[in-house]
Amino acid sequence: MAHTFVQLAAPGVQGLRPYQPGKPIAELEREYGVTDIVKLASNENPFGPGPKALQAVRAAAPEIARYPDSNAFELKQAIARRHEVGPECVTLGNGSNDVLVLLAQAYLAPGLEAVYSRHAFAVYPIAVQGAGAVHREAAALPADSDQPYGHDLTAMAELVTSSTRLVFIANPNNPTGTWVDAETLEAFVAALPERTLAVVDEAYFEYVGRPGYPDTSRWIGRYPNLVVTRTFSKVFGLAGLRVGYALSHPGVADVLNRLRQPFNVNSLAQVAALAALGDVGHVEHSIMMNGRERERVVQACGQLGLTVVPSVCNFVLVDVKRDAAPVFEALLRRGVIVRPVDNYGLPQHLRISIGTPAENDRLVDALRAVIAR
């Protein structure tokens, strides 16, 4: 009977595989009987939400019997001020993942196409295939380039046809941690046909801090076919509340809001995100600690003979020089959860989120024991 229900599904859905999240702590406890677990698999902020967000959630909790403001007026106003755009340019989502799917639903259909890079975020092919559209995957940059496994925008441009409606560009990219500079990216966006939307996914924007890295939200007024997505799940520490957004031309936002489900951002998420935008101290501390600890993890991996792809994010992609699956399994048995990325076409790599100093100590000790075997 299960086969019958699959056959009844839309053609694009039939071939889909579910998104593979990082293994939850509770699942590892059940499966292995391991305790004192460190999770470095999902690129979460290890310092959690800031005190202002927590206070806002506590204050709003008694009102959860009420539906949230479906238009999230106050949060949209704050986001618009932050990016110096009108609130009519903002589309809120249940995480930025939600708006990526909304874009596919709105602009893709059988016979239409989307382009993205190999080793790019796994949600892109899921969203495209779910819409029944054609996905075109461009070859990534080679391993010996300045941005190993990163986006090759020339290769991506060559795949754009008259049927291409969306081009997904993660900047910086997950799971590689690589990025595209402002001059290269703007030239790419400017050269796209007006009928093709450039979707720049900036989930890790706040962590970058590199000269030449663009804030593409500042380009919205120049390029009507540009869509920029952001999230509160990373540096703001609100992954469990699921809130993200897209910035775009008002015409694009209008289309997305026709599909957006009512109340897709709950009331606690709205007040937490609003408070998080004002908690500059927590964000700055998180960024500072991430940069310091990332460098320490990179050095430790190098001392173990492992190769780390240069990263500007809160994670690193590590070449373990062998099939990564047994290494991943051995780390699990030591209570350390990282992320295998064989589904991204990188079977010898692990993606490792940067944790607190104590969590990173555990990681390094576990890696040392596993790699030395």
C-alpha positions in Angstrom: 0.0 0.0 0.0 2.9 2.4 0.7 4.0 2.1 -2.9 0.5 3.1 -4.0 0.6 6.3 -2.0 4.0 7.3 -3.4 2.6 6.7 -6.9 -0.3 9.0 -6.1 2.0 11.8 -5.1 3.0 14.6 -7.6 5.8 13.4 -9.9 8.4 15.8 -8.4 7.6 14.6 -4.9 7.9 10.9 -5.7 11.7 11.0 -6.1 12.4 13.2 -3.1 14.3 12.2 0.0 13.5 13.9 3.3 15.9 16.6 4.5 18.5 15.1 6.9 18.8 17.2 10.0 21.6 16.9 12.6 21.1 14.0 15.0 19.2 15.2 18.1 20.8 14.7 21.5 17.8 12.7 22.8 18.0 10.3 19.8 21.7 9.6 20.5 20.9 8.9 24.1 18.2 6.4 23.2 20.2 4.7 20.5 23.6 4.4 22.2 22.9 5.0 25.9 25.4 7.9 25.8 25.2 10.8 28.2 27.0 14.1 28.5 26.5 14.8 24.8 28.0 17.6 22.8 26.0 18.6 19.7 28.0 20.3 17.0 25.9 19.3 14.0 23.4 22.0 13.2 25.3 25.3 13.2 23.3 26.6 16.2 24.6 29.4 18.4 26.2 27.5 21.3 25.5 30.5 23.6 21.8 30.3 23.0 19.4 33.2 22.8 20.3 36.5 24.4 18.8 37.7 27.7 16.5 40.2 26.0 14.9 37.5 23.8 14.4 35.2 26.7 12.8 38.0 28.7 10.5 38.8 25.8 9.4 35.2 25.5 8.7 34.9 29.2 6.6 38.1 29.1 4.6 36.9 26.1 4.0 33.3 27.2 0.7 34.0 29.1 -0.8 35.2 25.8 -0.2 32.1 23.7 -3.9 31.2 23.7 -4.3 34.0 21.2 -3.4 33.8 17.6 -0.3 35.9 16.7 -0.4 39.0 14.5 -0.4 37.3 11.1 1.3 40.3 9.5 3.8 40.6 12.4 3.6 44.4 12.2 6.2 45.4 14.8 8.8 42.8 13.6 8.4 43.7 10.0 8.9 47.4 10.8 12.0 46.6 12.8 13.5 44.5 10.0 12.6 47.1 7.4 14.4 49.8 9.5 17.4 47.5 9.9 17.8 47.1 6.2 16.6 50.6 5.2 13.8 49.2 3.0 10.0 49.6 3.2 8.0 47.0 5.2 6.3 46.1 1.9 9.7 44.6 0.9 9.7 42.1 3.8 8.2 38.6 3.8 8.3 36.6 7.0 8.9 32.9 7.2 8.9 30.0 9.6 12.7 30.1 9.3 14.3 31.3 6.1 13.8 27.7 4.9 10.1 28.6 4.6 10.6 31.6 2.3 12.9 29.5 0.1 10.1 27.0 -0.4 7.6 29.8 -0.9 9.9 31.1 -3.8 9.9 27.7 -5.4 6.1 27.4 -5.1 5.5 30.9 -6.5 7.9 30.9 -9.4 8.5 27.3 -10.4 6.4 24.7 -12.2 6.9 21.8 -14.6 8.9 23.0 -17.6 10.5 25.9 -15.6 14.1 25.7 -14.2 16.2 26.6 -11.2 20.0 26.8 -11.0 22.2 26.2 -7.9 25.7 25.0 -7.3 26.9 21.6 -6.3 27.5 21.3 -2.6 24.9 24.0 -1.9 22.2 23.9 0.8 20.1 20.7 0.5 16.8 22.6 0.7 17.3 24.1 -2.8 16.9 20.8 -4.7 14.1 19.7 -2.4 12.1 22.9 -3.0 12.8 22.8 -6.8 11.9 19.1 -7.2 8.8 19.5 -5.0 7.5 22.2 -7.4 8.0 19.8 -10.3 10.6 22.0 -11.9 13.9 21.2 -13.6 16.9 21.6 -11.4 20.3 22.4 -13.0 23.3 21.9 -10.8 26.5 23.8 -11.7 29.9 22.3 -11.0 31.5 23.8 -7.9 35.0 25.3 -7.8 37.8 22.7 -7.5 39.3 21.6 -4.2 42.5 23.5 -4.9 40.9 26.9 -5.5 40.8 29.8 -3.1 37.2 28.9 -2.3 37.3 25.0 -2.3 34.0 23.5 -3.3 32.4 27.0 -3.4 30.2 28.5 -6.0 31.5 28.9 -9.6 29.3 31.8 -10.7 30.6 31.5 -14.3 29.4 27.8 -14.4 26.1 28.8 -12.9 25.6 31.6 -15.4 26.1 29.2 -18.3 23.2 27.1 -17.1 20.7 30.0 -17.1 18.2 29.6 -20.0 14.9 31.3 -21.0 13.2 28.9 -18.7 15.2 29.7 -15.6 13.2 31.5 -13.0 15.3 31.1 -9.8 19.1 31.0 -9.2 20.0 30.1 -5.6 23.3 31.5 -4.2 24.2 30.8 -0.6 26.6 33.4 0.5 28.3 32.2 2.6 27.6 28.6 1.6 26.5 25.7 3.8 28.2 23.2 4.1 31.4 24.5 2.7 31.7 27.8 4.6 33.0 29.5 1.4 31.8 32.9 0.1 31.6 35.2 -2.9 33.0 38.8 -2.9 30.8 41.8 -3.6 32.2 42.7 -7.1 31.8 39.1 -8.4 28.4 38.6 -7.0 27.0 42.0 -8.1 28.3 41.4 -11.7 26.5 38.1 -11.7 23.2 39.5 -10.4 23.4 42.5 -12.8 23.9 40.1 -15.8 20.8 37.9 -15.1 17.8 38.3 -17.2 14.9 40.3 -15.6 12.8 37.1 -15.7 15.3 35.3 -13.5 15.3 35.9 -9.7 18.6 35.8 -7.9 18.0 34.4 -4.5 20.9 35.2 -2.2 20.7 33.1 1.0 22.6 35.0 3.8 21.8 32.8 6.7 25.3 33.2 8.1 25.7 36.8 7.2 26.5 38.1 10.7 29.4 35.8 11.2 31.5 36.8 8.2 33.3 40.1 8.9 35.6 39.9 5.9 36.6 42.9 3.7 34.8 42.6 0.3 31.9 40.6 1.6 28.6 42.2 0.5 25.5 43.1 2.3 23.2 42.4 -0.6 20.2 43.7 1.2 21.6 47.1 0.2 21.1 46.2 -3.4 17.3 45.6 -3.3 16.6 49.0 -4.8 19.0 48.5 -7.7 17.9 45.0 -8.8 14.1 44.2 -8.8 14.9 40.6 -9.5 17.0 40.2 -6.3 15.7 38.4 -3.2 17.8 38.2 0.0 17.0 35.7 2.8 18.1 36.0 6.4 17.4 34.0 9.5 17.2 34.3 13.3 18.3 30.7 13.7 22.0 31.3 13.7 23.8 34.1 15.5 20.6 35.3 17.2 20.2 31.8 18.8 16.5 31.3 18.0 16.6 28.1 15.9 13.9 26.5 18.0 11.4 29.3 17.4 11.8 29.2 13.6 11.7 32.7 12.2 13.4 34.1 9.1 12.6 36.5 6.3 13.1 37.6 2.7 13.8 41.1 1.4 12.7 41.8 -2.1 11.0 44.2 -4.5 7.5 44.8 -3.2 6.0 43.0 -6.2 7.9 39.8 -5.3 6.9 40.1 -1.7 3.3 40.5 -2.7 3.4 37.2 -4.6 5.1 35.4 -1.7 2.5 36.7 0.7 -0.3 35.3 -1.4 1.2 31.8 -0.6 2.4 32.5 2.9 0.4 30.6 5.4 -1.4 32.7 8.0 0.3 32.8 11.4 3.4 31.2 10.0 5.5 33.0 12.6 4.2 32.4 16.1 3.8 35.0 18.7 6.8 33.9 20.8 9.0 33.9 17.8 7.9 37.4 16.9 8.7 39.0 20.2 11.9 37.0 20.6 13.1 38.1 17.1 12.2 41.7 17.8 14.1 41.7 21.1 17.1 39.9 19.5 17.5 42.6 17.0 18.1 45.0 19.8 20.5 42.8 21.8 23.7 44.0 20.2 25.9 42.8 23.0 24.8 39.2 22.8 25.4 39.2 19.0 28.8 40.8 19.3 29.9 38.3 22.0 28.7 35.4 19.9 30.6 36.6 16.8 33.8 37.3 18.8 33.7 33.9 20.5 33.0 32.1 17.2 35.9 33.6 15.5 38.3 32.8 18.3 37.1 29.2 18.7 36.9 28.5 15.0 40.6 29.3 14.7 41.3 27.0 17.6 39.4 24.1 16.0 41.1 24.7 12.7 44.5 24.6 14.3 43.7 21.4 16.2 42.4 19.7 13.0 45.6 20.7 11.2 47.7 19.2 14.0 45.8 16.0 13.4 46.7 16.0 9.7 43.2 16.9 8.6 42.4 19.5 6.0 39.9 22.3 6.8 38.1 24.3 4.0 38.6 28.0 4.8 35.3 29.1 6.5 33.7 32.5 7.4 30.8 30.8 9.2 30.1 29.2 12.6 31.2 25.8 11.3 34.0 24.2 9.4 34.1 21.5 6.7 36.8 19.0 7.5 38.4 16.5 5.2 39.2 13.4 7.4 41.2 11.8 4.6 39.1 8.6 4.6 35.5 7.5 4.5 33.9 9.9 7.0 31.1 7.6 8.0 33.1 5.5 10.5 34.7 8.6 11.9 31.2 10.1 12.4 30.1 6.9 14.1 33.1 6.7 16.4 32.5 10.3 17.5 28.9 9.5 18.3 30.0 6.8 20.6 32.1 9.4 22.4 29.1 11.6 22.8 30.1 14.1 20.1 27.6 14.8 17.3 28.9 16.3 14.1 27.4 16.3 10.6 28.3 13.8 7.8 27.9 15.4 4.4 28.0 12.5 2.0 24.5 13.6 0.8 26.2 16.8 -0.4 28.7 14.8 -2.5 31.5 15.0 0.1 31.9 11.5 1.5 35.3 12.2 3.1 34.2 15.3 4.9 32.5 16.2 8.2 30.8 19.5 8.9 31.6 20.6 12.5 29.7 23.4 14.2 31.8 25.7 16.4 30.8 25.3 20.1 31.7 26.8 23.4 35.3 26.4 24.5 34.4 23.4 26.7 32.5 21.8 23.8 35.4 22.3 21.4 37.7 20.7 24.0 35.5 17.6 23.9 35.5 17.7 20.1 39.3 17.9 19.8 39.8 15.1 22.4 37.4 12.9 20.6 38.8 13.6 17.2 42.3 12.9 18.5 41.2 9.5 19.9 39.4 8.6 16.7 41.9 9.7 14.1 44.8 8.1 16.0 43.2 4.6 15.8 
